[in-house]
Amino acid sequence: MKKVLRYMALYLLLAILPFGIFAAVAEGAKNNYHNVFHAALVDKYHRLTETKGQKMIFVGGSSLPFGLRSDLIEQELGYKSVNFGMYASLGTRVMMELSLDGIAREDVVVLAPELNAQTYSEYFNADVLWESLNEERSMINALSWDEKKSMAYNYFDFLWNKWCGRNAEGIADGELYARSSINEYGDLAYPRERNVMPGGFDKSQPVTLSDLYNEAFFADMTAYVKAVRAKGAEVYFTFSPTNAAAVRFTPAEAAAFEHYIEEKLGCTVLGSIAGATYEPGYFFDTNFHLNDTGAILHTVHLIDLLKEQLGIHTPTSIDIPLLPRDADDPEDPHNPQEADVPQEFMFEVADIGGTLYLTAIKDAFKGETAIRLPESYNGRPIAGLTSGFLAGCEQLTELEIPACYMFFDTGIFSGCPALENVFLGLADPSKSFVPAEGLMDGAAATIRLHIPASKINKFRSNYTWRNYKRYFVVD
C-alpha cells in the first residue's frame, strides 16, 4: 500500500511539475499589462484606500473617467474626490466590492452605472480582471468566493497570454486607452475635443430600459448600500450621462424605472435620467463617454445635485464652455451634407459633422473585385465609412482602407458576400471610432481584417476594436 501511495505521489508530482515550471517562468516574464487602460484600477484603488479626510467616491463604469472633473468636485464641494469608475468589461459588482475596502466614516459614495444591460448585471470577466490586478494581486481578497474560483480557473490562461506578450504590448504613453491617460484623481486626462461618432452616436448600442430590471443585480446593489452605511458613510444613486440620439425609451418608461430603483435600493436617487441625457455634441466615442465639454457639463450637474443634498448653499462658479460647433458652425454637425461628386469619381461622398465619409459606390463600379479607397476628395481627407457603403458589390474580394480612415459605422461590409480580405492602414486605433457591436453585421462569414504585426496589440487591447479580434489576421 505504501508503495502504491509513493507511486501515486510521484505521478502527481510529475503531472504538476510542468505547470509549476511554466507558472514560475510566466510570472517572471515582462509585464505587458502595465499600461493597459484598466490597469489604472490599481491606481484608483490606492487613491481610494490611502486618501485621508472626507472623500466623495464615485463608483461605476467608464462613463466616470470620461465624464468627471474631480478638480471641480473638490473646488465646489470640499471633499477629496475619488473617481472609482473603470471599465464595463470588469462589471459593476467588482467595482462595488473593491470600493468597500476604502470607504470610511463620513465619506459620500455616488453609485452611477451606465444604462446598459451588462453594467446592470452580475457580469464578471476574470481575464480582464487579471490584466487589471496583475500588479496588485491582494485586491482579489475583496472578491466573492465564486469570483475567486473564476480567477483561479483563468490563472493559467492569463499567464499564457502574459508570457506570449498578447493583448497589451505596444501601448505607449499618450494613447487614449492607456493607464497613463488617467490622472491622479482617476479622471481621463486625454484631450477629447468633439464627437467622433458617425451621425453623433453609436447605432449598435441603443439605450433601452426594459432589459435593466435585473433582480439579482439589484439585490447586489441593495447589499452594497447597506454595507456602505454600516461603515458610517452615506450613499446616493445617480444616472450616467446618456446620448440623447441613442435613447429608445419613453418618458413614462424612464419615470417607472426611476421609481423602481428608489424602491429597491432604499437610498436617495439624485436627479433623473432626463437630467443626465445630453445632446450628441457633448459625447466622444460611445453613447456614455463624454468629451471635454461634456465632462464639465455633467460635473456641474452632479455638483448641483450633491449641493442640494449636502446643504451647501454657495452658487456653483463654473462656466460651461460652448460646444465646438457653437464656436465655428451654427449648423448641426451631424446632419449629412451631400457633396457635389463628379461622375468619374466612383464613390458617393457626404460631409457629416465636418468630416468626409464614403456613403456608397456608384452602380457603374460595383463589379470591381479589388478596391483601394481614396484618401481625399477635392483636397480634403476622407476619414469615414457609413453603413452599407459597399452594398451591391457582389464580386468584391479585397478592400484596402488607407490610414486616413478613422470612423467606421455599423455594417460597412454588408452587401458584398465575396469580400474576404480587408487591409486596415489605421496606425492608431485609439484615435478612431468603431461601434461596440455591429461592425461586421452583414459581412461574409470568412471575412478577415489584416493588421500589421507592429500594430496588432494596439488593436487587441483597444476599448472597442478588441471586440472584433476574432476577425484579425496578423500580416
DANOR-V726769 format. One record per backbone hydrogen bond with DSSP energy under -1.0 kcal/mol. CO is the residue of the C=O (numbers start at 0). NH is the residue of the N-H. Records with the same first field share a line. If there is no record, write none. Layout:
CO: NH + NH
This chain:
0: 4
1: 5
2: 6
3: 7
4: 8
5: 9
6: 10
7: 11
8: 12
9: 13
10: 14
11: 15
12: 16
15: 19
16: 20
17: 21
18: 22
19: 23
20: 24
21: 25
22: 26
23: 27
25: 28
29: 31
30: 33
32: 35
34: 178
35: 38
36: 39
37: 40
38: 41
39: 43
40: 44
41: 45
42: 46
43: 47
44: 48
45: 49
46: 50
53: 79
54: 107
55: 81
56: 109
57: 83
58: 111
59: 85
60: 63
61: 65
62: 66
63: 67
64: 187
68: 72
69: 73
70: 74
71: 75
72: 76
73: 77
79: 55
81: 57 + 83
83: 59
86: 89
90: 94
91: 95
92: 96
93: 97
94: 98
95: 99
97: 100
98: 101
103: 106
106: 233
107: 56
108: 235
109: 58
110: 237
113: 115
115: 119
124: 128
125: 129
126: 130
127: 131
128: 132
132: 135
135: 138
136: 139
137: 140
138: 141
139: 142
143: 147
144: 148
145: 149
146: 150
147: 151
148: 152
149: 153
151: 154
153: 157
154: 158
155: 159
156: 160
157: 161
158: 162
159: 163
160: 165
167: 170
171: 174
175: 177
177: 180
178: 181
180: 188
182: 185
184: 82
186: 182
191: 291
196: 199
201: 204
206: 247
208: 211
211: 213
213: 217
214: 218
215: 219
216: 220
217: 221
218: 222
219: 223
220: 224
221: 225
222: 226
223: 227
224: 228
225: 229
227: 232
228: 231
231: 105
233: 108
235: 110
236: 269
241: 277
242: 245
245: 206
249: 253
250: 254
251: 255
252: 256
253: 257
254: 258
255: 259
256: 260
257: 261
258: 262
259: 263
260: 264
261: 265
267: 236
273: 276
275: 241
277: 243
278: 281
279: 282
281: 290
283: 195
286: 242
288: 283
290: 294
291: 295
292: 296
293: 297
294: 298
295: 299
296: 300
297: 301
298: 302
299: 303
300: 304
301: 305
302: 306
303: 307
304: 308
305: 309
306: 311
322: 326
323: 327
324: 328
331: 334
336: 350
338: 340
341: 344
345: 361
347: 358
348: 338
349: 356
350: 336
351: 354
354: 351
355: 382 + 383
356: 349
357: 385
359: 347
361: 364
362: 365
364: 367
368: 396 + 397
370: 399
374: 381
376: 379
379: 376
382: 405 + 406
383: 357
384: 408
385: 388
387: 390
389: 392
391: 393
396: 419 + 420
397: 370
398: 422
399: 372
400: 424
401: 404
405: 432
406: 384
410: 387 + 413
414: 391
415: 418
419: 447
420: 398
421: 449
422: 400
427: 430
428: 431
432: 407
437: 410 + 440
439: 442
443: 446
447: 421
448: 472
449: 423
450: 474
451: 454 + 455
454: 458
455: 459
456: 460
461: 465
463: 466
464: 467
465: 468
467: 470
468: 471
470: 448
472: 450
